């Protein structure tokens, strides 16, 4: 199955909701063959132009490699990319028609869908992992900080990439799960690239980050106290970074979701079979430092959606007062 339980006319009002969303959240089985062209007859598929909004990061590498390998072209998808830094920015781009698919964390899409903005998840992107090279997400501290567990973060300052989204929720939930009081946390919004410097200078007591920044921090001597995402979701392979589209684009292009999933699956399979090619692409395409890439794990690229993760994140958005009510999970998933 595509969805697993465990891994498991735009109006002015809609545009206004998108603008509000951007200020609220700042936060990524084998598909069936692509259908023939509309009308049947087994002819060539009509080419669909897609601009994918993605950040220049390791998370987008399976897509970028799949484009280079021609996997999307095989499905009649002419995919190019444009820089999009957050999930909420991706929602805005989709609704404005600047992009047709975006990659981002769960919070932005859930918030948008729950506010009536017509966007849905279409596939997974990357999932967390717990391998010999490390986890994808990590909370790190100075080696002499005296902080050895998430409970020890009580009353401490923690740098996270965005407030009111996954980074915020994961850190709080990990502290609570460890018996601490998350209400005492002092969360500070800082871009990933600035977090290690802030930790080294004593500006913050800890950082919650992702690869390859976690690997960089460890190379600089900082120590991980664990993977907050794995703890929060109670799943070391949680899928919390997904691709999403506007429903208007899906409706105007029948079969596009199936074709997208088929191409992305082939891309993910290629990446899994060629980890060194992924590392080379991280250097040549994303322009990451070779030493940093060598120290970081290769992303766990996925196509299946993790319904448990979506449900939990929707719950946190309500519990932490970001949205009053969340849409039903099934209403946030493209058929």
C-alpha positions, 0 to 999 in steps of 0.5 A: 500500500502507498499509505502505511499506518506506522510508516504509516478558484483561489479566493481572496479569503484563501490568500488571507489565510495563507498570509496568516499561516506564514506568521503562525508556523515556520517549519519534509509499497511501490506505486502503480504504473503511471496512467496513459494519456487522458482519454485512453488508447495507450498513447503518450502521456501529456507532459506536466510542468512542475516547479518543486519548491525545496530547500538546498539541503540533503533532504531534497537529494532524492528528488534532485538525483531523480531529475538528473537520472530522468525518472520524472521525465519517464513519467511525463513530468518536466520537473524543475526546482525553486528555493523554498525554505519552510513548509509555510512558504511552500503553501504560499507558493502553491496557492499563488501558483509559483510552484506545484509541489513543495517539500516541508515539515508537517506543521505548515501543511496541517495548519493550512489544511485545518484553516481551509487552505486547499493543500494536501500531502502527496508523498513522503520525503525523508524519514528519521533513522537510527543507524551506526552513522547517527540519527537524522535529528538530535539535541546537542549540548556542551560536553561540560554542561552537566546536561545528560538527559532531556529532563536536565533541560528544565529551565534551560535555553534551547535553540531551534530552527522555528517556533510553533512547529515540529522543532518546538513540539519535539523538544518539549515532548522529549523533555516531558517524556523524560520526566521534566517540565517542558513549560520551563524551557526557553526556546530561541529561534535560530537558523540551523547554521547559527546554532552551533556558534550560539551554543559555543558562545554560551548564548544557549544551553542546547540546540535541537537540529538535523543533519548535516548540522548535527554531524558538524556540531559533534565534530566541534565537540558537542554531545548529543543527548538523544533524538527528540523526534524519535522520542516524541513520535515514539518511532525512530523511523518517523516520517515527518518531512513530506511533499504536498500539492494544491488540490487545484493542481491535482484536479487540473492534472488527473493522474499527476499524484500517481506519476509523482509517486512512481518517479519519486519511488524510483528516485528513492530506490536509486538513492538507497542503492547508491549511497556514495552517489548521494554523498557526491550529489550533496557536494556537487548539487547542494554544495555542502562541505565534503568532510561534513557530508562524510560525517553525516548519515545518508538520508532515509528517503521514503515515499510512503506517508506516516499517518501516525506522525501526521496525527500526532503533529496535528494533536500538538498543533492543537495542544500548544495553541497554534490552531483551534482544531485540526482537519481529519488526517484522511482529509489531508491526504491526496487520494 
